[in-house]
């Protein structure tokens, strides 16, 4: 029997297309991003510990080091929108808000590097950013070069305030200019998310050629409903999108909201498990100064991170859905005699107040190795051997159906 929880994640152990040619993001990138938790908070008098500022970024960097996040693999610290001044400087360069970033971006980048971490920044392929700051659409080369001078390691390029045809030109061009700087910079594109709004099928071959990762769908919000909506998108479109994920090029379901206000403990386990199954980039967006220990434990779960970072780089799929129960599965290493190991996540969306028992044979789960499997529950660590018979799982209900 597996653990009592809204999500059961177990691993069944056995005893590619080329992407952007920068050699980066061979496994899904991991780190932290300001946006979901801190948004465009710029009033540092009203919110001194939450405003987008060098103080917040440096504090987060230090807490990620001391809290074990860096050593767990969360290496990128990314400032999202609202870091810049409202105008470019007299040379036409982007510049930070001087009140909130008095030391400048290069100094901040070097501070982060001195802690053994990497620095990421936000730009927008449009006339202005989503929050109204200077856009990049007419300054692609200039901004790529500036980010390299600032020793940036990761760029998220958003897509507000530009047309579809401008994105078709601008996203590939920006990736080309980033590569031309000679600095290794992971390139995150929001390109397909804006095509989804227009009901246009993304060109995934172009995405793999020009981007290391790309946002497919709507922004995540701090709620179980939003998390379920994104899970539904990736399940309903898995035959279209999953085949395009792999080393150097990843589908991105958006940030981890674990540790904030909207998810229960069990719901947070769901996000961590499903993002691991999806081979998703893992970018936390929370306040490490106030995160509760049980949520930190989920984010630092070594076994689940290993599933996410598996070298095969295969995006998993939902293989079962009935009575508000779902089974998701991802092939992982090690392999033996042609059989993969598998990570399996069982999710309950039931709200009926009583944990539900789900019983399945190994073959029901698509597991056919005649020599059997070593089964390990990745949330509680229980391990057992199994060659036949049933796997029985007990899954808690949730507090809100979605």
C-alpha positions as CSV (number, residue, x, y, z in Angstrom):
1,X,0.0,0.0,0.0
2,X,1.3,3.4,-0.8
3,X,1.1,6.5,1.4
4,X,-2.1,8.5,2.2
5,X,-1.9,11.6,0.2
6,X,-3.6,13.5,-2.6
7,X,-0.7,12.5,-4.8
8,X,1.2,9.2,-4.7
9,X,4.5,9.2,-6.6
10,X,6.3,6.0,-7.0
11,X,9.4,4.9,-9.0
12,X,9.6,1.5,-10.6
13,X,13.4,0.8,-11.0
14,X,14.9,-1.9,-13.2
15,X,18.0,-3.9,-11.8
16,X,16.8,12.9,-29.8
17,X,16.2,15.7,-31.7
18,X,18.9,18.5,-31.7
19,X,17.8,21.8,-30.1
20,X,19.3,25.3,-29.9
21,X,23.0,24.8,-30.5
22,X,24.4,26.4,-27.3
23,X,25.0,23.2,-25.3
24,X,22.8,24.4,-22.5
25,X,19.8,23.1,-20.6
26,X,20.7,19.5,-21.3
27,X,18.3,18.7,-18.4
28,X,15.4,21.0,-17.4
29,X,16.8,24.2,-15.9
30,X,16.1,24.8,-12.2
31,X,16.0,28.0,-10.2
32,X,13.9,30.8,-8.8
33,X,11.9,33.6,-10.5
34,X,10.3,36.7,-9.0
35,X,7.1,36.9,-10.9
36,X,4.4,34.7,-9.4
37,X,5.1,35.5,-5.8
38,X,6.3,39.1,-6.0
39,X,4.7,40.3,-9.3
40,X,5.4,43.9,-10.1
41,X,5.7,45.1,-6.5
42,X,7.7,48.4,-6.8
43,X,6.6,50.3,-3.7
44,X,9.5,49.6,-1.4
45,X,8.1,51.8,1.4
46,X,4.9,49.9,1.6
47,X,6.5,46.5,0.9
48,X,10.2,46.8,1.9
49,X,10.8,43.0,1.9
50,X,8.7,42.2,-1.2
51,X,9.5,44.9,-3.7
52,X,11.5,44.0,-6.8
53,X,14.9,45.2,-5.8
54,X,18.5,44.2,-5.4
55,X,17.8,43.7,-1.7
56,X,15.2,41.0,-2.5
57,X,17.4,39.3,-5.0
58,X,20.5,39.3,-2.8
59,X,18.5,38.0,0.2
60,X,16.9,35.3,-1.9
61,X,20.3,34.3,-3.2
62,X,21.7,34.0,0.3
63,X,18.7,32.0,1.5
64,X,18.9,29.6,-1.4
65,X,22.5,28.9,-0.6
66,X,21.9,28.5,3.2
67,X,18.7,26.6,2.7
68,X,20.2,23.9,0.4
69,X,18.4,24.9,-2.8
70,X,21.6,25.7,-4.7
71,X,23.1,22.3,-3.8
72,X,19.8,20.6,-4.8
73,X,20.2,22.0,-8.3
74,X,18.2,25.3,-8.2
75,X,21.0,27.3,-9.8
76,X,19.3,30.3,-11.6
77,X,18.0,33.4,-10.0
78,X,15.8,35.3,-12.5
79,X,14.4,38.8,-12.2
80,X,11.2,39.0,-14.1
81,X,9.4,42.2,-15.2
82,X,9.6,45.6,-13.5
83,X,13.4,45.7,-12.8
84,X,14.1,48.4,-15.3
85,X,13.7,52.2,-15.4
86,X,10.8,53.6,-17.4
87,X,13.2,55.0,-20.0
88,X,16.3,53.8,-21.7
89,X,19.5,55.7,-21.1
90,X,20.8,58.4,-23.5
91,X,22.7,55.7,-25.5
92,X,19.4,53.8,-25.9
93,X,20.4,51.0,-23.5
94,X,18.1,49.4,-20.9
95,X,18.9,50.5,-17.4
96,X,17.7,49.4,-14.0
97,X,15.6,51.5,-11.7
98,X,18.2,53.4,-9.8
99,X,16.3,53.5,-6.5
100,X,15.6,49.8,-6.3
101,X,18.9,48.7,-7.9
102,X,21.4,51.4,-6.8
103,X,24.4,49.1,-7.4
104,X,23.5,48.3,-11.0
105,X,22.8,45.0,-12.7
106,X,26.4,44.0,-13.3
107,X,27.1,44.3,-9.6
108,X,24.1,42.2,-8.8
109,X,25.1,39.6,-11.4
110,X,28.6,39.3,-9.8
111,X,27.1,39.0,-6.3
112,X,25.0,36.0,-7.5
113,X,28.0,34.4,-9.2
114,X,30.1,34.9,-6.1
115,X,27.6,32.6,-4.3
116,X,28.0,29.9,-6.9
117,X,24.7,30.6,-8.6
118,X,23.7,32.0,-12.0
119,X,21.8,35.1,-13.0
120,X,18.8,35.5,-15.2
121,X,16.9,38.5,-16.5
122,X,13.6,39.4,-18.2
123,X,13.0,41.2,-21.5
124,X,9.9,41.5,-23.7
125,X,9.7,41.2,-27.5
126,X,7.3,44.1,-27.9
127,X,7.0,47.9,-27.8
128,X,6.9,47.7,-24.0
129,X,6.9,44.9,-21.4
130,X,3.7,43.4,-20.1
131,X,4.0,45.8,-17.1
132,X,4.7,48.8,-19.3
133,X,8.5,49.1,-19.1
134,X,10.8,49.5,-22.2
135,X,10.4,46.7,-24.7
136,X,13.1,45.0,-26.9
137,X,11.4,44.7,-30.3
138,X,13.5,47.4,-32.0
139,X,16.7,46.8,-29.9
140,X,17.2,43.1,-30.2
141,X,20.9,43.2,-30.9
142,X,21.6,46.0,-28.5
143,X,19.8,44.2,-25.6
144,X,21.4,40.8,-26.3
145,X,24.9,42.4,-26.2
146,X,24.0,44.3,-23.0
147,X,22.9,41.2,-21.3
148,X,26.2,39.5,-22.2
149,X,28.1,42.5,-20.8
150,X,26.1,42.2,-17.6
151,X,27.2,38.6,-17.4
152,X,23.7,37.2,-17.6
153,X,23.3,33.4,-17.8
154,X,19.6,33.1,-18.6
155,X,17.1,35.4,-20.5
156,X,13.3,35.1,-20.4
157,X,11.9,36.8,-23.5
158,X,8.2,37.6,-23.1
159,X,5.8,38.5,-25.9
160,X,3.4,41.3,-24.9
161,X,2.6,44.2,-27.4
162,X,3.8,42.5,-30.6
163,X,2.1,40.9,-33.5
164,X,2.3,37.3,-34.6
165,X,4.6,38.0,-37.6
166,X,6.9,40.1,-35.4
167,X,7.3,37.1,-33.0
168,X,8.1,34.9,-36.0
169,X,11.0,37.1,-36.8
170,X,12.0,38.4,-33.4
171,X,12.3,35.2,-31.3
172,X,14.7,33.5,-33.7
173,X,16.7,36.7,-34.2
174,X,17.1,37.3,-30.5
175,X,18.4,33.7,-30.0
176,X,20.9,34.2,-32.8
177,X,22.2,37.4,-31.2
178,X,22.5,35.8,-27.8
179,X,24.6,33.1,-29.4
180,X,26.6,35.7,-31.3
181,X,27.7,37.3,-28.0
182,X,29.8,34.2,-27.2
183,X,28.4,34.0,-23.7
184,X,26.5,30.8,-22.7
185,X,23.0,32.1,-22.1
186,X,19.9,29.9,-21.6
187,X,17.1,31.2,-23.8
188,X,13.5,31.0,-22.5
189,X,10.8,31.9,-25.1
190,X,7.2,32.8,-24.4
191,X,6.4,32.6,-28.1
192,X,3.9,29.6,-28.2
193,X,1.9,30.9,-25.2
194,X,0.9,33.9,-27.3
195,X,0.1,31.7,-30.3
196,X,-2.3,29.7,-28.1
197,X,-4.2,32.9,-27.5
198,X,-4.7,33.3,-31.3
199,X,-5.5,29.6,-31.7
200,X,-2.4,29.2,-33.9
201,X,-0.5,25.9,-33.8
202,X,3.2,26.6,-32.7
203,X,6.0,25.6,-35.0
204,X,7.8,23.3,-32.6
205,X,10.6,22.6,-35.0
206,X,11.4,26.3,-35.0
207,X,11.1,26.5,-31.2
208,X,13.6,23.6,-30.8
209,X,16.0,25.3,-33.2
210,X,15.9,28.7,-31.6
211,X,14.9,28.3,-27.9
212,X,16.1,26.2,-24.9
213,X,12.6,26.2,-23.3
214,X,9.3,27.8,-24.1
215,X,6.1,28.7,-22.3
216,X,3.2,26.8,-23.9
217,X,0.1,28.1,-22.1
218,X,-1.3,30.7,-19.7
219,X,0.5,32.1,-16.6
220,X,0.1,30.0,-13.5
221,X,-1.8,31.7,-10.6
222,X,-1.5,31.0,-6.9
223,X,-4.4,28.4,-6.9
224,X,-5.3,24.8,-7.2
225,X,-7.7,25.7,-10.0
226,X,-4.9,27.3,-12.0
227,X,-2.6,24.3,-11.4
228,X,-5.4,21.9,-12.6
229,X,-6.0,24.0,-15.7
230,X,-2.3,23.7,-16.7
231,X,-2.3,20.0,-16.0
232,X,-5.4,19.7,-18.2
233,X,-3.7,21.5,-21.0
234,X,-0.6,19.3,-21.0
235,X,-2.7,16.1,-20.7
236,X,-5.2,17.1,-23.4
237,X,-2.3,18.2,-25.8
238,X,0.3,15.6,-24.9
239,X,0.3,13.9,-28.3
240,X,1.2,17.3,-29.8
241,X,3.7,18.7,-27.3
242,X,5.4,15.9,-25.4
243,X,7.4,14.6,-28.4
244,X,9.2,17.9,-28.7
245,X,10.7,17.9,-25.2
246,X,14.2,16.7,-24.7
247,X,17.8,17.7,-23.9
248,X,18.3,21.3,-24.8
249,X,14.6,22.1,-25.5
250,X,11.8,21.8,-23.0
251,X,8.1,22.6,-22.7
252,X,7.5,24.9,-19.8
253,X,4.2,24.7,-17.8
254,X,5.4,27.8,-15.7
255,X,6.6,28.3,-12.2
256,X,6.3,26.3,-9.0
257,X,3.9,28.0,-6.6
258,X,4.8,25.7,-3.7
259,X,5.2,27.5,-0.4
260,X,2.8,30.4,-1.2
261,X,-0.8,30.9,-0.3
262,X,-2.9,28.9,-2.7
263,X,-1.9,25.2,-2.4
264,X,-2.5,22.8,0.5
265,X,0.4,20.5,1.5
266,X,-1.0,17.6,-0.6
267,X,-1.7,19.9,-3.6
268,X,1.9,21.1,-3.4
269,X,3.0,17.5,-3.7
270,X,0.9,17.2,-6.9
271,X,2.6,20.1,-8.6
272,X,6.1,18.8,-7.7
273,X,5.3,15.3,-8.9
274,X,3.6,16.3,-12.1
275,X,6.3,18.9,-13.0
276,X,8.8,16.1,-12.5
277,X,6.8,13.7,-14.8
278,X,6.6,16.5,-17.4
279,X,10.3,17.0,-17.4
280,X,9.4,20.7,-16.8
281,X,11.8,23.5,-15.9
282,X,11.7,23.9,-12.1
283,X,11.5,27.6,-11.2
284,X,10.3,28.3,-7.7
285,X,8.5,31.5,-7.1
286,X,8.2,31.9,-3.3
287,X,9.6,33.8,-0.4
288,X,12.3,31.7,1.2
289,X,12.3,33.9,4.3
290,X,8.7,32.8,5.2
291,X,8.4,29.3,3.6
292,X,7.2,26.6,5.9
293,X,9.4,23.6,6.4
294,X,7.0,21.1,5.0
295,X,6.9,23.0,1.7
296,X,10.7,23.4,1.6
297,X,10.9,19.6,2.1
298,X,8.8,19.1,-1.1
299,X,10.9,21.4,-3.1
300,X,14.1,19.8,-1.9
301,X,13.0,16.2,-2.4
302,X,16.1,14.6,-3.9
303,X,14.3,11.6,-5.5
304,X,11.7,13.7,-7.3
305,X,14.3,16.2,-8.5
306,X,16.2,13.2,-10.0
307,X,13.1,12.1,-11.9
308,X,12.8,15.6,-13.3
309,X,16.5,15.7,-14.2
310,X,16.6,12.2,-15.7
311,X,19.1,12.1,-18.5
312,X,16.7,10.5,-21.0
313,X,14.8,13.8,-21.0
314,X,11.5,12.2,-21.9
315,X,8.3,14.1,-21.1
316,X,5.8,11.9,-19.3
317,X,2.1,11.5,-20.1
318,X,-1.2,11.0,-18.4
319,X,-2.1,7.3,-19.1
320,X,-5.4,7.0,-17.1
321,X,-8.3,9.2,-16.1
322,X,-11.5,8.0,-14.5
323,X,-13.7,9.1,-11.5
324,X,-11.4,12.1,-10.9
325,X,-8.4,9.9,-10.5
326,X,-5.4,10.2,-12.9
327,X,-2.2,8.2,-13.5
328,X,0.8,9.9,-15.0
329,X,3.9,8.0,-16.1
330,X,7.4,8.9,-17.3
331,X,10.2,6.5,-18.5
332,X,13.5,7.0,-16.7
333,X,16.9,5.4,-16.2
334,X,18.2,2.8,-15.4
335,X,17.2,0.6,-18.3
336,X,17.8,-3.2,-18.4
337,X,17.5,-5.6,-21.4
338,X,15.3,-3.1,-23.3
339,X,13.0,-2.2,-20.4
340,X,12.9,1.3,-18.8
341,X,12.3,2.2,-15.2
342,X,9.3,4.4,-14.7
343,X,8.1,7.2,-12.4
344,X,4.4,7.0,-11.8
345,X,2.2,9.7,-10.2
346,X,-1.3,9.0,-9.1
347,X,-3.4,12.1,-8.6
348,X,-6.9,12.4,-7.0
349,X,-9.2,15.3,-7.8
350,X,-11.9,13.8,-5.6
351,X,-13.6,15.9,-2.9
352,X,-15.7,13.3,-1.2
353,X,-13.9,13.4,2.1
354,X,-12.6,9.8,2.2
355,X,-9.3,8.6,0.8
356,X,-9.7,6.4,-2.3
357,X,-8.1,3.1,-2.9
358,X,-6.7,2.5,-6.4
359,X,-5.5,-1.0,-7.3
360,X,-3.7,-1.8,-10.5
361,X,-1.5,-4.5,-11.9
362,X,1.9,-3.8,-13.2
363,X,0.6,-4.4,-16.7
364,X,-2.2,-1.9,-16.1
365,X,0.5,0.7,-15.5
366,X,2.3,-0.3,-18.7
367,X,5.1,-2.1,-16.8
368,X,6.1,-5.4,-18.6
369,X,9.5,-6.3,-17.4
370,X,9.3,-10.0,-16.6
371,X,12.0,-9.7,-13.9
372,X,9.9,-7.3,-11.9
373,X,10.6,-3.9,-10.3
374,X,11.8,-2.4,-7.1
375,X,9.1,0.0,-6.1
376,X,9.9,3.1,-4.1
377,X,7.4,5.7,-2.8
378,X,9.3,9.0,-3.4
379,X,7.4,10.9,-0.7
380,X,7.8,8.5,2.2
381,X,10.8,6.4,1.0
382,X,9.1,3.0,1.5
383,X,10.7,0.4,-0.9
384,X,9.6,-3.1,-1.9
385,X,10.2,-5.7,-4.6
386,X,7.5,-6.8,-7.0
387,X,7.3,-9.2,-9.9
388,X,3.6,-9.7,-10.2
389,X,0.3,-9.0,-8.4
390,X,-1.4,-5.7,-7.6
391,X,-0.1,-2.2,-6.7
392,X,-2.5,-0.8,-4.1
393,X,-2.5,3.0,-3.5
394,X,-4.5,5.1,-1.0
395,X,-4.9,8.7,-2.1
396,X,-6.4,11.5,-0.1
397,X,-9.2,13.7,-1.5
398,X,-8.6,17.4,-2.1
399,X,-10.4,20.5,-0.8
400,X,-11.6,21.9,-4.1
401,X,-12.6,20.1,-7.3
402,X,-11.1,21.3,-10.5
